Each structure stands twice: as structure tokens, then as C-alpha cells.
Amino acid sequence: MMITFDGLDEAIVNGFPKDESYVIVYDRGQIIDILVEEEGMSYEDADEFASFNIDCLYAGEFTPIIHTEYEGEGYE
């Protein structure tokens, strides 16, 4: 079993084996870019959509991982 998000294949950055399948890793910035470019959302709407519909999704042990670059201050 492998879970992917429809229309977001360009945001896949990696995958790693788990049991006899894979867990897919998506880049959140690329997800936002796709939502803006393909769906015509504003950046703010795409960010809000991703926050409520993608980031918090849990679909079992093969739920995709959403990778986010940390951009805050004080990170070392």
C-alpha cells in the first residue's frame, strides 16, 4: 500500500521503504506552489488549504510525510 496525493506528484521529493511498500515524502513549499499555479489559489489560501487538508491528514501507517523547511529565527 502506498498513499499519494492526487495532482501533487511534482511535490514528491523522496520515498522510503516500509514493509513491502513506501511512505512518500512531499515538499510543502512545492505543494503550495502547485496549489497557486494549478488551482489558481492565492498564496494565503493555498497555505490555509494545505494546513487544514494536507498537513494534519492521517491515513494510517503509510500516511505521506510533509517536509517543511524551517525559516524561523534562532534555529541552529
Gaussian input, Z-matrix of N, CA and C with variables (Angstrom, degrees):
# hf/3-21g

backbone

0 1
 N
 C     1     B1
 C     2     B2     1     A1
 N     3     B3     2     A2     1     D1
 C     4     B4     3     A3     2     D2
 C     5     B5     4     A4     3     D3
 N     6     B6     5     A5     4     D4
 C     7     B7     6     A6     5     D5
 C     8     B8     7     A7     6     D6
 N     9     B9     8     A8     7     D7
 C    10    B10     9     A9     8     D8
 C    11    B11    10    A10     9     D9
 N    12    B12    11    A11    10    D10
 C    13    B13    12    A12    11    D11
 C    14    B14    13    A13    12    D12
 N    15    B15    14    A14    13    D13
 C    16    B16    15    A15    14    D14
 C    17    B17    16    A16    15    D15
 N    18    B18    17    A17    16    D16
 C    19    B19    18    A18    17    D17
 C    20    B20    19    A19    18    D18
 N    21    B21    20    A20    19    D19
 C    22    B22    21    A21    20    D20
 C    23    B23    22    A22    21    D21
 N    24    B24    23    A23    22    D22
 C    25    B25    24    A24    23    D23
 C    26    B26    25    A25    24    D24
 N    27    B27    26    A26    25    D25
 C    28    B28    27    A27    26    D26
 C    29    B29    28    A28    27    D27
 N    30    B30    29    A29    28    D28
 C    31    B31    30    A30    29    D29
 C    32    B32    31    A31    30    D30
 N    33    B33    32    A32    31    D31
 C    34    B34    33    A33    32    D32
 C    35    B35    34    A34    33    D33
 N    36    B36    35    A35    34    D34
 C    37    B37    36    A36    35    D35
 C    38    B38    37    A37    36    D36
 N    39    B39    38    A38    37    D37
 C    40    B40    39    A39    38    D38
 C    41    B41    40    A40    39    D39
 N    42    B42    41    A41    40    D40
 C    43    B43    42    A42    41    D41
 C    44    B44    43    A43    42    D42
 N    45    B45    44    A44    43    D43
 C    46    B46    45    A45    44    D44
 C    47    B47    46    A46    45    D45
 N    48    B48    47    A47    46    D46
 C    49    B49    48    A48    47    D47
 C    50    B50    49    A49    48    D48
 N    51    B51    50    A50    49    D49
 C    52    B52    51    A51    50    D50
 C    53    B53    52    A52    51    D51
 N    54    B54    53    A53    52    D52
 C    55    B55    54    A54    53    D53
 C    56    B56    55    A55    54    D54
 N    57    B57    56    A56    55    D55
 C    58    B58    57    A57    56    D56
 C    59    B59    58    A58    57    D57
 N    60    B60    59    A59    58    D58
 C    61    B61    60    A60    59    D59
 C    62    B62    61    A61    60    D60
 N    63    B63    62    A62    61    D61
 C    64    B64    63    A63    62    D62
 C    65    B65    64    A64    63    D63
 N    66    B66    65    A65    64    D64
 C    67    B67    66    A66    65    D65
 C    68    B68    67    A67    66    D66
 N    69    B69    68    A68    67    D67
 C    70    B70    69    A69    68    D68
 C    71    B71    70    A70    69    D69
 N    72    B72    71    A71    70    D70
 C    73    B73    72    A72    71    D71
 C    74    B74    73    A73    72    D72
 N    75    B75    74    A74    73    D73
 C    76    B76    75    A75    74    D74
 C    77    B77    76    A76    75    D75
 N    78    B78    77    A77    76    D76
 C    79    B79    78    A78    77    D77
 C    80    B80    79    A79    78    D78
 N    81    B81    80    A80    79    D79
 C    82    B82    81    A81    80    D80
 C    83    B83    82    A82    81    D81
 N    84    B84    83    A83    82    D82
 C    85    B85    84    A84    83    D83
 C    86    B86    85    A85    84    D84
 N    87    B87    86    A86    85    D85
 C    88    B88    87    A87    86    D86
 C    89    B89    88    A88    87    D87
 N    90    B90    89    A89    88    D88
 C    91    B91    90    A90    89    D89
 C    92    B92    91    A91    90    D90
 N    93    B93    92    A92    91    D91
 C    94    B94    93    A93    92    D92
 C    95    B95    94    A94    93    D93
 N    96    B96    95    A95    94    D94
 C    97    B97    96    A96    95    D95
 C    98    B98    97    A97    96    D96
 N    99    B99    98    A98    97    D97
 C   100   B100    99    A99    98    D98
 C   101   B101   100   A100    99    D99
 N   102   B102   101   A101   100   D100
 C   103   B103   102   A102   101   D101
 C   104   B104   103   A103   102   D102
 N   105   B105   104   A104   103   D103
 C   106   B106   105   A105   104   D104
 C   107   B107   106   A106   105   D105
 N   108   B108   107   A107   106   D106
 C   109   B109   108   A108   107   D107
 C   110   B110   109   A109   108   D108
 N   111   B111   110   A110   109   D109
 C   112   B112   111   A111   110   D110
 C   113   B113   112   A112   111   D111
 N   114   B114   113   A113   112   D112
 C   115   B115   114   A114   113   D113
 C   116   B116   115   A115   114   D114
 N   117   B117   116   A116   115   D115
 C   118   B118   117   A117   116   D116
 C   119   B119   118   A118   117   D117
 N   120   B120   119   A119   118   D118
 C   121   B121   120   A120   119   D119
 C   122   B122   121   A121   120   D120
 N   123   B123   122   A122   121   D121
 C   124   B124   123   A123   122   D122
 C   125   B125   124   A124   123   D123
 N   126   B126   125   A125   124   D124
 C   127   B127   126   A126   125   D125
 C   128   B128   127   A127   126   D126
 N   129   B129   128   A128   127   D127
 C   130   B130   129   A129   128   D128
 C   131   B131   130   A130   129   D129
 N   132   B132   131   A131   130   D130
 C   133   B133   132   A132   131   D131
 C   134   B134   133   A133   132   D132
 N   135   B135   134   A134   133   D133
 C   136   B136   135   A135   134   D134
 C   137   B137   136   A136   135   D135
 N   138   B138   137   A137   136   D136
 C   139   B139   138   A138   137   D137
 C   140   B140   139   A139   138   D138
 N   141   B141   140   A140   139   D139
 C   142   B142   141   A141   140   D140
 C   143   B143   142   A142   141   D141
 N   144   B144   143   A143   142   D142
 C   145   B145   144   A144   143   D143
 C   146   B146   145   A145   144   D144
 N   147   B147   146   A146   145   D145
 C   148   B148   147   A147   146   D146
 C   149   B149   148   A148   147   D147
 N   150   B150   149   A149   148   D148
 C   151   B151   150   A150   149   D149
 C   152   B152   151   A151   150   D150
 N   153   B153   152   A152   151   D151
 C   154   B154   153   A153   152   D152
 C   155   B155   154   A154   153   D153
 N   156   B156   155   A155   154   D154
 C   157   B157   156   A156   155   D155
 C   158   B158   157   A157   156   D156
 N   159   B159   158   A158   157   D157
 C   160   B160   159   A159   158   D158
 C   161   B161   160   A160   159   D159
 N   162   B162   161   A161   160   D160
 C   163   B163   162   A162   161   D161
 C   164   B164   163   A163   162   D162
 N   165   B165   164   A164   163   D163
 C   166   B166   165   A165   164   D164
 C   167   B167   166   A166   165   D165
 N   168   B168   167   A167   166   D166
 C   169   B169   168   A168   167   D167
 C   170   B170   169   A169   168   D168
 N   171   B171   170   A170   169   D169
 C   172   B172   171   A171   170   D170
 C   173   B173   172   A172   171   D171
 N   174   B174   173   A173   172   D172
 C   175   B175   174   A174   173   D173
 C   176   B176   175   A175   174   D174
 N   177   B177   176   A176   175   D175
 C   178   B178   177   A177   176   D176
 C   179   B179   178   A178   177   D177
 N   180   B180   179   A179   178   D178
 C   181   B181   180   A180   179   D179
 C   182   B182   181   A181   180   D180
 N   183   B183   182   A182   181   D181
 C   184   B184   183   A183   182   D182
 C   185   B185   184   A184   183   D183
 N   186   B186   185   A185   184   D184
 C   187   B187   186   A186   185   D185
 C   188   B188   187   A187   186   D186
 N   189   B189   188   A188   187   D187
 C   190   B190   189   A189   188   D188
 C   191   B191   190   A190   189   D189
 N   192   B192   191   A191   190   D190
 C   193   B193   192   A192   191   D191
 C   194   B194   193   A193   192   D192
 N   195   B195   194   A194   193   D193
 C   196   B196   195   A195   194   D194
 C   197   B197   196   A196   195   D195
 N   198   B198   197   A197   196   D196
 C   199   B199   198   A198   197   D197
 C   200   B200   199   A199   198   D198
 N   201   B201   200   A200   199   D199
 C   202   B202   201   A201   200   D200
 C   203   B203   202   A202   201   D201
 N   204   B204   203   A203   202   D202
 C   205   B205   204   A204   203   D203
 C   206   B206   205   A205   204   D204
 N   207   B207   206   A206   205   D205
 C   208   B208   207   A207   206   D206
 C   209   B209   208   A208   207   D207
 N   210   B210   209   A209   208   D208
 C   211   B211   210   A210   209   D209
 C   212   B212   211   A211   210   D210
 N   213   B213   212   A212   211   D211
 C   214   B214   213   A213   212   D212
 C   215   B215   214   A214   213   D213
 N   216   B216   215   A215   214   D214
 C   217   B217   216   A216   215   D215
 C   218   B218   217   A217   216   D216
 N   219   B219   218   A218   217   D217
 C   220   B220   219   A219   218   D218
 C   221   B221   220   A220   219   D219
 N   222   B222   221   A221   220   D220
 C   223   B223   222   A222   221   D221
 C   224   B224   223   A223   222   D222
 N   225   B225   224   A224   223   D223
 C   226   B226   225   A225   224   D224
 C   227   B227   226   A226   225   D225

   B1=1.4566
   B2=1.5195
   B3=1.3191
   B4=1.4597
   B5=1.5279
   B6=1.3245
   B7=1.4608
   B8=1.5249
   B9=1.3401
   B10=1.4606
   B11=1.5252
   B12=1.3215
   B13=1.4581
   B14=1.5243
   B15=1.3232
   B16=1.4632
   B17=1.5240
   B18=1.3283
   B19=1.4494
   B20=1.5092
   B21=1.3283
   B22=1.4648
   B23=1.5281
   B24=1.3192
   B25=1.4643
   B26=1.5242
   B27=1.3216
   B28=1.4680
   B29=1.5298
   B30=1.3204
   B31=1.4654
   B32=1.5256
   B33=1.3242
   B34=1.4622
   B35=1.5251
   B36=1.3258
   B37=1.4612
   B38=1.5182
   B39=1.3218
   B40=1.4523
   B41=1.5187
   B42=1.2785
   B43=1.4539
   B44=1.5159
   B45=1.3058
   B46=1.4531
   B47=1.5211
   B48=1.3294
   B49=1.4646
   B50=1.5179
   B51=1.3090
   B52=1.4561
   B53=1.5095
   B54=1.3126
   B55=1.4564
   B56=1.5270
   B57=1.3078
   B58=1.4603
   B59=1.5239
   B60=1.3403
   B61=1.4508
   B62=1.5276
   B63=1.3236
   B64=1.4599
   B65=1.5137
   B66=1.3374
   B67=1.4617
   B68=1.5265
   B69=1.3105
   B70=1.4517
   B71=1.5285
   B72=1.3400
   B73=1.4586
   B74=1.5297
   B75=1.3386
   B76=1.4635
   B77=1.5208
   B78=1.3194
   B79=1.4545
   B80=1.5308
   B81=1.3264
   B82=1.4680
   B83=1.5278
   B84=1.3231
   B85=1.4635
   B86=1.5157
   B87=1.3264
   B88=1.4577
   B89=1.5186
   B90=1.3292
   B91=1.4712
   B92=1.5237
   B93=1.3415
   B94=1.4654
   B95=1.5195
   B96=1.3377
   B97=1.4684
   B98=1.5249
   B99=1.3254
   B100=1.4659
   B101=1.5205
   B102=1.3322
   B103=1.4635
   B104=1.5243
   B105=1.3155
   B106=1.4685
   B107=1.5297
   B108=1.3268
   B109=1.4673
   B110=1.5286
   B111=1.3134
   B112=1.4653
   B113=1.5292
   B114=1.3234
   B115=1.4660
   B116=1.5208
   B117=1.3347
   B118=1.4595
   B119=1.5182
   B120=1.3272
   B121=1.4604
   B122=1.5235
   B123=1.3320
   B124=1.4584
   B125=1.5300
   B126=1.3262
   B127=1.4623
   B128=1.5296
   B129=1.3292
   B130=1.4701
   B131=1.5243
   B132=1.3404
   B133=1.4661
   B134=1.5242
   B135=1.3307
   B136=1.4651
   B137=1.5233
   B138=1.3193
   B139=1.4627
   B140=1.5266
   B141=1.3163
   B142=1.4676
   B143=1.5228
   B144=1.3364
   B145=1.4618
   B146=1.5248
   B147=1.3288
   B148=1.4615
   B149=1.5275
   B150=1.3252
   B151=1.4658
   B152=1.5203
   B153=1.3214
   B154=1.4591
   B155=1.5201
   B156=1.3297
   B157=1.4617
   B158=1.5207
   B159=1.3194
   B160=1.4558
   B161=1.5231
   B162=1.3250
   B163=1.4680
   B164=1.5262
   B165=1.2953
   B166=1.4697
   B167=1.5299
   B168=1.3243
   B169=1.4582
   B170=1.5170
   B171=1.3129
   B172=1.4608
   B173=1.5172
   B174=1.3284
   B175=1.4633
   B176=1.5278
   B177=1.3174
   B178=1.4509
   B179=1.5208
   B180=1.3130
   B181=1.4586
   B182=1.5272
   B183=1.3191
   B184=1.4579
   B185=1.5327
   B186=1.3380
   B187=1.4568
   B188=1.5293
   B189=1.3190
   B190=1.4700
   B191=1.5229
   B192=1.3203
   B193=1.4557
   B194=1.5217
   B195=1.3354
   B196=1.4600
   B197=1.5240
   B198=1.3266
   B199=1.4620
   B200=1.5230
   B201=1.3260
   B202=1.4554
   B203=1.5191
   B204=1.3293
   B205=1.4610
   B206=1.5200
   B207=1.3074
   B208=1.4562
   B209=1.5162
   B210=1.3261
   B211=1.4611
   B212=1.5175
   B213=1.3148
   B214=1.4513
   B215=1.5223
   B216=1.3280
   B217=1.4617
   B218=1.5193
   B219=1.3178
   B220=1.4411
   B221=1.5180
   B222=1.2929
   B223=1.4640
   B224=1.5073
   B225=1.3168
   B226=1.4628
   B227=1.4981
   A1=108.68
   A2=116.01
   A3=121.84
   A4=107.13
   A5=116.30
   A6=120.68
   A7=108.77
   A8=115.98
   A9=121.67
   A10=108.70
   A11=115.44
   A12=121.54
   A13=108.88
   A14=117.08
   A15=121.75
   A16=110.78
   A17=115.66
   A18=121.36
   A19=115.90
   A20=117.52
   A21=120.09
   A22=112.65
   A23=117.35
   A24=120.76
   A25=112.68
   A26=117.66
   A27=121.08
   A28=111.89
   A29=117.70
   A30=121.79
   A31=112.41
   A32=117.80
   A33=120.64
   A34=108.59
   A35=116.03
   A36=120.62
   A37=112.93
   A38=116.93
   A39=119.58
   A40=109.79
   A41=114.73
   A42=122.45
   A43=106.70
   A44=116.24
   A45=116.69
   A46=109.47
   A47=115.23
   A48=119.22
   A49=112.14
   A50=114.15
   A51=121.22
   A52=106.53
   A53=116.50
   A54=122.33
   A55=108.07
   A56=118.67
   A57=120.97
   A58=111.70
   A59=117.03
   A60=121.87
   A61=109.36
   A62=116.05
   A63=121.85
   A64=110.78
   A65=114.88
   A66=122.33
   A67=105.45
   A68=116.11
   A69=122.34
   A70=109.91
   A71=115.91
   A72=122.31
   A73=108.28
   A74=115.20
   A75=122.46
   A76=110.01
   A77=116.71
   A78=122.00
   A79=108.15
   A80=116.26
   A81=120.13
   A82=112.02
   A83=117.38
   A84=120.08
   A85=111.82
   A86=116.60
   A87=120.21
   A88=111.31
   A89=117.10
   A90=120.26
   A91=109.40
   A92=116.39
   A93=120.86
   A94=110.17
   A95=116.49
   A96=120.46
   A97=111.74
   A98=117.27
   A99=121.31
   A100=110.49
   A101=116.91
   A102=120.06
   A103=111.35
   A104=116.61
   A105=120.48
   A106=109.88
   A107=116.61
   A108=120.97
   A109=113.06
   A110=117.43
   A111=121.24
   A112=113.16
   A113=116.59
   A114=120.46
   A115=112.64
   A116=117.38
   A117=120.88
   A118=114.48
   A119=117.01
   A120=120.05
   A121=109.63
   A122=116.02
   A123=119.70
   A124=106.99
   A125=116.54
   A126=119.69
   A127=110.64
   A128=116.59
   A129=120.66
   A130=111.50
   A131=117.08
   A132=120.42
   A133=111.12
   A134=116.73
   A135=120.55
   A136=110.21
   A137=117.13
   A138=121.38
   A139=110.72
   A140=116.59
   A141=120.69
   A142=110.81
   A143=117.21
   A144=121.17
   A145=110.23
   A146=116.81
   A147=120.85
   A148=111.20
   A149=116.75
   A150=120.71
   A151=112.19
   A152=116.69
   A153=120.66
   A154=114.37
   A155=117.80
   A156=119.99
   A157=115.52
   A158=117.51
   A159=119.78
   A160=111.29
   A161=117.04
   A162=121.17
   A163=112.98
   A164=117.45
   A165=120.49
   A166=113.54
   A167=116.79
   A168=120.47
   A169=111.09
   A170=116.55
   A171=121.20
   A172=107.22
   A173=115.35
   A174=120.65
   A175=110.94
   A176=115.73
   A177=119.76
   A178=112.00
   A179=115.20
   A180=120.63
   A181=114.21
   A182=118.70
   A183=121.62
   A184=112.70
   A185=116.16
   A186=120.82
   A187=109.47
   A188=118.35
   A189=120.05
   A190=111.63
   A191=114.40
   A192=122.32
   A193=107.71
   A194=115.88
   A195=121.47
   A196=107.49
   A197=115.98
   A198=121.52
   A199=108.99
   A200=115.72
   A201=121.70
   A202=108.94
   A203=116.65
   A204=120.43
   A205=108.06
   A206=116.78
   A207=121.57
   A208=108.72
   A209=117.20
   A210=121.25
   A211=112.90
   A212=117.02
   A213=119.98
   A214=113.16
   A215=115.32
   A216=121.19
   A217=109.82
   A218=115.73
   A219=120.53
   A220=114.63
   A221=118.00
   A222=120.32
   A223=109.75
   A224=116.83
   A225=120.55
   A226=110.31
   D1=132.97
   D2=176.84
   D3=-137.90
   D4=129.58
   D5=-178.15
   D6=-104.49
   D7=129.32
   D8=176.07
   D9=-130.04
   D10=162.34
   D11=177.51
   D12=-99.51
   D13=128.34
   D14=178.85
   D15=-59.71
   D16=132.97
   D17=174.54
   D18=78.53
   D19=3.51
   D20=-176.80
   D21=-117.81
   D22=22.33
   D23=-178.35
   D24=-57.91
   D25=-33.87
   D26=-179.15
   D27=-66.63
   D28=-16.46
   D29=-179.58
   D30=-92.36
   D31=-1.07
   D32=178.29
   D33=-72.94
   D34=126.74
   D35=179.91
   D36=-114.36
   D37=-15.91
   D38=-178.66
   D39=-170.70
   D40=175.28
   D41=174.35
   D42=-159.78
   D43=149.95
   D44=176.81
   D45=-135.66
   D46=147.27
   D47=-176.42
   D48=-68.08
   D49=140.50
   D50=173.95
   D51=-144.35
   D52=122.18
   D53=-174.15
   D54=53.86
   D55=-121.50
   D56=179.57
   D57=-108.58
   D58=24.11
   D59=-178.98
   D60=-138.67
   D61=-156.07
   D62=179.87
   D63=-138.38
   D64=152.76
   D65=167.90
   D66=-107.10
   D67=125.81
   D68=-175.80
   D69=-89.28
   D70=142.88
   D71=177.90
   D72=-113.96
   D73=125.01
   D74=178.80
   D75=-109.07
   D76=148.20
   D77=173.53
   D78=-92.93
   D79=121.56
   D80=-175.15
   D81=-63.78
   D82=-38.39
   D83=178.33
   D84=-60.46
   D85=-39.89
   D86=177.96
   D87=-70.09
   D88=-34.00
   D89=175.28
   D90=-60.19
   D91=-46.95
   D92=179.59
   D93=-59.98
   D94=-45.48
   D95=179.33
   D96=-58.42
   D97=-42.45
   D98=179.37
   D99=-64.08
   D100=-43.97
   D101=179.89
   D102=-63.29
   D103=-36.70
   D104=178.80
   D105=-70.02
   D106=-49.20
   D107=-174.26
   D108=-75.63
   D109=-44.20
   D110=-173.73
   D111=-87.55
   D112=-34.16
   D113=-175.68
   D114=-102.24
   D115=-6.78
   D116=177.93
   D117=72.85
   D118=20.69
   D119=179.09
   D120=-80.47
   D121=155.52
   D122=169.63
   D123=-74.47
   D124=164.21
   D125=178.41
   D126=-57.73
   D127=-43.88
   D128=-178.71
   D129=-63.95
   D130=-42.69
   D131=178.63
   D132=-65.66
   D133=-39.94
   D134=179.37
   D135=-65.34
   D136=-41.28
   D137=178.54
   D138=-63.52
   D139=-43.98
   D140=178.93
   D141=-65.73
   D142=-43.50
   D143=178.15
   D144=-58.99
   D145=-47.12
   D146=-179.68
   D147=-63.02
   D148=-39.99
   D149=180.00
   D150=-60.55
   D151=-42.58
   D152=-175.07
   D153=-89.42
   D154=-26.18
   D155=-172.40
   D156=-113.72
   D157=-16.02
   D158=-176.79
   D159=-120.92
   D160=-52.01
   D161=-175.00
   D162=-58.53
   D163=-38.87
   D164=-174.42
   D165=-97.78
   D166=6.62
   D167=-179.82
   D168=-66.46
   D169=134.62
   D170=170.31
   D171=-129.80
   D172=118.55
   D173=-178.40
   D174=-123.40
   D175=31.51
   D176=179.12
   D177=99.83
   D178=-168.79
   D179=-172.79
   D180=-66.39
   D181=-14.96
   D182=179.43
   D183=-104.94
   D184=18.26
   D185=177.52
   D186=-58.44
   D187=130.95
   D188=178.64
   D189=-59.52
   D190=153.30
   D191=176.98
   D192=-97.91
   D193=136.29
   D194=177.80
   D195=-105.35
   D196=112.90
   D197=179.33
   D198=-89.14
   D199=131.41
   D200=179.27
   D201=-127.69
   D202=129.27
   D203=174.15
   D204=-72.84
   D205=131.73
   D206=177.27
   D207=-79.05
   D208=127.96
   D209=-178.82
   D210=-121.83
   D211=10.83
   D212=-177.93
   D213=-80.05
   D214=172.17
   D215=179.63
   D216=-84.76
   D217=154.06
   D218=173.85
   D219=83.30
   D220=6.65
   D221=179.45
   D222=-84.09
   D223=129.46
   D224=178.03
   D225=-131.60

